[in-house]
Amino acid sequence: MLRLSRTSACASLKFPRVRAFIMKILILEDQRKLGLYLKQALSERAYTVTWVESCAEAREALCESSYDVIVLDLGLPDGDGLELLREWRAAGFNEPVLILSARDAVEDRVKGLDVGADDYLPKPFSLEELLARMRSLLRRQSSVKETVLQHEGIKLDLLSHTVHLNGKPIDLTSREFALLEVFLQNPGRILTRTLIAEKIWESPLRRRHQPARRLHEPAARQVRGAARQATVQDGARRRLPAAMKSIGARLAICYVLASTVTFASLFLAGRYFIEHHAIHALDLLNQSEFEQIRASQTALGTKLSEAELRKRVQAMMSDKLELFFTEIYGTAGTVVFRSPGLHGRDIAPSPRHQAFNANVEGLGELRAGKFALGPYTVVVATTKEHVRVVMTAYEHAFYGLLIVMIAISSVIGYGFSRMALRPLRLIQDTADHIRSDNLSERIPLSGARDEISDLARLLNQMFDRLEASFDQIRRFTAEASHELKTPLTLVRLQAEKLVVDGQLTPAQEQAVQIQIKELAHLNRIIEDLLFLSRADARAISLDLRPQDPEPFLQNFAQDAHVLAEHRQQRFFLTHHGSGQAAIESKWIRQVLLNLLSNALAASSPGSRVTLRSTLVNQCWQVRVEDEGPGVAAEQRERIFERFVRIHRPGGEDKGSGLGLAICRSIVELHGGHIFAEAGPDGRGLSMVFEIPAVTPSDTAGNTPFKAPLHSTDAA
C-alpha cells in the first residue's frame, strides 16, 4: 500500500521517479584477510558492504537483499564461482558481477565473461582500479541520468561518493550520504518518514510480500533435464545385457546372428526347391501312369466301350499295389472307373488346373493329374505322404545343423572378434601405461594403412601434444618458482633493514613486520610448488630402503607429543604387525607432520588425535584420526588438490592449501596411495595412506593385536 500511494503522489506532483543511489556491494571472498581488507576499504569510502565467504552464504545474502555490484571470487570452499554465477543467471538475477580471481589466463577471462560476468579483474590488483571498475558497472547499470547532484552550494558525486559544501569536502557516513542523496533528488518536496525509510533501508513490507528466490531450484531442474537427456541418449546401450556391452561380445553375437539368419534363409529356399521338385516328380509319375493307360487303348486299335475300358484299367490296377488312384469319367460326368483304394470316394478334378492337390478322407492329401483320353477324362493321383516324410526329415536335420552351426559360429565369432580387436587392445594397454611420468611412450604402429592404424597415429599425435603441454607447464612452474626466489629475498632483506634501522613509527613497523611474515609465507608456497613440479616430472629420486616402521614411528611420536601438548590436545600411537616397508624416512616424516598438523588444527582443545599403524597383507597402512567436524563426502577427494582449503566457521586460513597435495605426491612416489574417509563412528576425519610392504606369511587373523607401543597424553 505504501508503494502504491508513493507512486500516485509522484505522478500527481510531476516528480521524476528516481531510486535512491545507495551503492550496496556484495563481496564473495573466501580469503579472510583479503575479504576484511576489501570490506574495510570500501566501507571507508561510504559504500554499504556485505562480505561472505562461501556459496551458501552468498545465496542467502542475495535472496535477502539486492545489490548494485557483486564482487565474486572463483575458488570457493564449497563450490566453484563460475557455477554459482551460472546458477544466478539461470535464476534471473541481473545484478552486475565483477569476478576477482587469481585465474588470469585469457581462456579463464573469456569463460567468466561468457558465463555471465560483467567484468573480470585478475589478482593481484589495485584498489583504485577495483573502484573504477565498479563505478563503470554502476554507470552502465544505473537508471540515474545525473551522477552529480547540486543544490545551494552542496555538491554530491554519486560515483565517487564525495560531498562538497562550497568547495570544501565533507565526510559523511553511508546513511548520511544516502539521506542527503534522497533530499537532493527531491528538492522542494516534503518527504514523509516512511518514504525516507523505504528508500534508505529495505522495507519490511517488501520483504514480507516478496518471497525469497530459491537459487538451487533452476540449477536442479537443469541437472535433472541433463540427466533425462543422457538417459535418452544412452537408453539403447543400457537396454543391452551386461555381457553385450563389450565390443568383442557384440561382434561375436552379430556374427552368430548373421550366420543364423543366412543359414535359415538358405534352409527356407532349399525347402521350397526340394518340395517343388518332389511334387513335380509326383506329377511325372501320374503322367507316366496315364501314358500306360493310353498305350493299352492304342494297342487295341478300336474305340473301347465303357465296360471294356473299365475291365482293361482294372486289370492294370491289380499290378500296381495301389500306388496310384485312378478315376475315369464319361462324357456325361458319370464315373466309368474308380480305384478300389478310394473306397467310393471321389477325387474332384480341378476345373482350371491339370495338376492339383486333393484332400480325400481317409487318404490324406493326394497329388492328382487330369488327362483326356478320347471322350473320357482320366484322373490319376498318388499320395503326398512320401513328400511329407522327406520334408519332416529335412526339418529335423535343419534343427540339428542349426544347433551345431550356432555353436561353431559362436566359437568362430569369438575368435574373429578377438583377432579383430587385438590392435585395439594393444592401443588400450599402451594408453593405460602412459601417465605423466612416461608421456614419451607411444602406441606401436603396423605397416598396414587401415582405420585402426589411422586411429593409433591420431592418438600418438595427441600424446605428442599432451607431452609438449606437460613439459611447458612443468618448465613454467619450475622457472617461475626459481625466478621468484631472488626478488622475494631482496624484498625481505630490505624490509628487515627498515626494521633494524629503527626509523619507523610503530604503525609503520607493524606494517613492515606483516610484510615480512607474508613474504615468508609466499616463499613456502613457492617451495611447495617447486616440489610438486619436480614430483610430477618424477625428478625426485628417493633412497628407498626396507626398514621396520616401528622405531621410526616411536621417534616421530616424541615430536607429535610436543605439537599436541602445545595445542592442549592428546596424541596416541598404536602399531601392530611385523615386517618391513621400503621408505625414505624424511619424506614419510613430512607426510606424517602434514597430516598431524591438519588433524590438530581441525580438533578442539582437549580432544585426541590417534595414529594407527598396521603391517599386514603385504601392506603398511597408516591412519591419522581426529575428532574435528570432519569433511563432507563429496569434498574428501578434492582436499588432495592444490590450493584447496576446507572452510571452517570461525577458523583462520592458515597454510597454503598444498600440504595434502604434497602428501599425495610423496606417497605416490613410494608406490602407494592416500585417501580420506569418515572417522570412527562417523566422527571426525581419517587420513589413510598405504605403502607396499614385506610382511610374514601369517594373515591378519593369525597375528595377535599388540598393545600400543607408544601413547602420549598432552592434556
C-alpha positions, 0 to 999 in steps of 0.5 A, a space after each residue: 500500500 505504501 508503494 502504491 500511494 508513493 507512486 500516485 503522489 509522484 505522478 500527481 506532483 510531476 516528480 521524476 521517479 528516481 531510486 535512491 543511489 545507495 551503492 550496496 556491494 556484495 563481496 564473495 571472498 573466501 580469503 579472510 584477510 583479503 575479504 576484511 581488507 576489501 570490506 574495510 576499504 570500501 566501507 571507508 569510502 561510504 559504500 554499504 558492504 556485505 562480505 561472505 565467504 562461501 556459496 551458501 552464504 552468498 545465496 542467502 545474502 542475495 535472496 535477502 537483499 539486492 545489490 548494485 555490484 557483486 564482487 565474486 571470487 572463483 575458488 570457493 570452499 564449497 563450490 566453484 564461482 563460475 557455477 554459482 554465477 551460472 546458477 544466478 543467471 539461470 535464476 534471473 538475477 541481473 545484478 552486475 558481477 565483477 569476478 576477482 580471481 587469481 585465474 588470469 589466463 585469457 581462456 579463464 577471462 573469456 569463460 567468466 565473461 561468457 558465463 555471465 560476468 560483467 567484468 573480470 579483474 585478475 589478482 593481484 590488483 589495485 584498489 583504485 582500479 577495483 573502484 573504477 571498475 565498479 563505478 563503470 558497472 554502476 554507470 552502465 547499470 544505473 537508471 540515474 541520468 545525473 551522477 552529480 547532484 547540486 543544490 545551494 552550494 552542496 555538491 554530491 558525486 554519486 560515483 565517487 561518493 564525495 560531498 562538497 559544501 562550497 568547495 570544501 569536502 565533507 565526510 559523511 557516513 553511508 546513511 548520511 550520504 544516502 539521506 542527503 542523496 534522497 533530499 537532493 533528488 527531491 528538492 522542494 518536496 516534503 518527504 514523509 518518514 516512511 518514504 525516507 525509510 523505504 528508500 534508505 533501508 529495505 522495507 519490511 513490507 517488501 520483504 514480507 510480500 516478496 518471497 525469497 528466490 530459491 537459487 538451487 531450484 533452476 540449477 536442479 531442474 537443469 541437472 535433472 533435464 541433463 540427466 533425462 537427456 543422457 538417459 535418452 541418449 544412452 537408453 539403447 546401450 543400457 537396454 543391452 545385457 551386461 555381457 553385450 556391452 563389450 565390443 568383442 561380445 557384440 561382434 561375436 553375437 552379430 556374427 552368430 546372428 548373421 550366420 543364423 539368419 543366412 543359414 535359415 534363409 538358405 534352409 527356407 529356399 532349399 525347402 521350397 526347391 526340394 518340395 517343388 521338385 518332389 511334387 513335380 516328380 509326383 506329377 511325372 509319375 501320374 503322367 507316366 501312369 496315364 501314358 500306360 493307360 493310353 498305350 493299352 487303348 492304342 494297342 487295341 486299335 478300336 474305340 473301347 466301350 465303357 465296360 471294356 475300358 473299365 475291365 482293361 484299367 482294372 486289370 492294370 490296377 491289380 499290378 500296381 499295389 495301389 500306388 496310384 488312384 485312378 478315376 475315369 469319367 464319361 462324357 456325361 460326368 458319370 464315373 466309368 472307373 474308380 480305384 478300389 483304394 478310394 473306397 467310393 470316394 471321389 477325387 474332384 478334378 480341378 476345373 482350371 488346373 491339370 495338376 492339383 492337390 486333393 484332400 480325400 478322407 481317409 487318404 490324406 492329401 493326394 497329388 492328382 493329374 487330369 488327362 483326356 483320353 478320347 471322350 473320357 477324362 482320366 484322373 490319376 493321383 498318388 499320395 503326398 505322404 512320401 513328400 511329407 516324410 522327406 520334408 519332416 526329415 529335412 526339418 529335423 536335420 535343419 534343427 540339428 545343423 542349426 544347433 551345431 552351426 550356432 555353436 561353431 559360429 559362436 566359437 568362430 565369432 569369438 575368435 574373429 572378434 578377438 583377432 579383430 580387436 587385438 590392435 585395439 587392445 594393444 592401443 588400450 594397454 599402451 594408453 593405460 601405461 602412459 601417465 605423466 611420468 612416461 608421456 614419451 611412450 607411444 602406441 606401436 604402429 603396423 605397416 598396414 594403412 587401415 582405420 585402426 592404424 589411422 586411429 593409433 597415429 591420431 592418438 600418438 599425435 595427441 600424446 605428442 601434444 599432451 607431452 609438449 603441454 606437460 613439459 611447458 607447464 612443468 618448465 613454467 612452474 619450475 622457472 617461475 618458482 626459481 625466478 621468484 626466489 631472488 626478488 622475494 629475498 631482496 624484498 625481505 632483506 630490505 624490509 628487515 633493514 627498515 626494521 633494524 634501522 629503527 626509523 619507523 613509527 610503530 604503525 609503520 613497523 607493524 606494517 613492515 613486520 606483516 610484510 615480512 611474515 607474508 613474504 615468508 609465507 609466499 616463499 613456502 608456497 613457492 617451495 611447495 610448488 617447486 616440489 610438486 613440479 619436480 614430483 610430477 616430472 618424477 625428478 625426485 629420486 628417493 633412497 628407498 630402503 626396507 626398514 621396520 616402521 616401528 622405531 621410526 614411528 616411536 621417534 616421530 611420536 616424541 615430536 607429535 607429543 610436543 605439537 599436541 601438548 602445545 595445542 592442549 590436545 592428546 596424541 596416541 600411537 598404536 602399531 601392530 604387525 611385523 615386517 618391513 616397508 621400503 621408505 625414505 624416512 624424511 619424506 614419510 616424516 613430512 607426510 606424517 607432520 602434514 597430516 598431524 598438523 591438519 588433524 590438530 588444527 581441525 580438533 578442539 582443545 582437549 580432544 585426541 588425535 590417534 595414529 594407527 599403524 598396521 603391517 599386514 597383507 603385504 601392506 603398511 597402512 597408516 591412519 591419522 584420526 581426529 575428532 574435528 567436524 570432519 569433511 563432507 563426502 563429496 569434498 574428501 577427494 578434492 582436499 588432495 588438490 592444490 590450493 584447496 582449503 576446507 572452510 571452517 566457521 570461525 577458523 583462520 586460513 592458515 597454510 597454503 592449501 598444498 600440504 595434502 597435495 604434497 602428501 599425495 605426491 610423496 606417497 605416490 612416489 613410494 608406490 602407494 596411495 592416500 585417501 580420506 574417509 569418515 572417522 570412527 563412528 562417523 566422527 571426525 576425519 581419517 587420513 589413510 595412506 598405504 605403502 607396499 610392504 614385506 610382511 610374514 606369511 601369517 594373515 591378519 587373523 593369525 597375528 595377535 593385536 599388540 598393545 600400543 607401543 607408544 601413547 602420549 597424553 598432552 592434556 
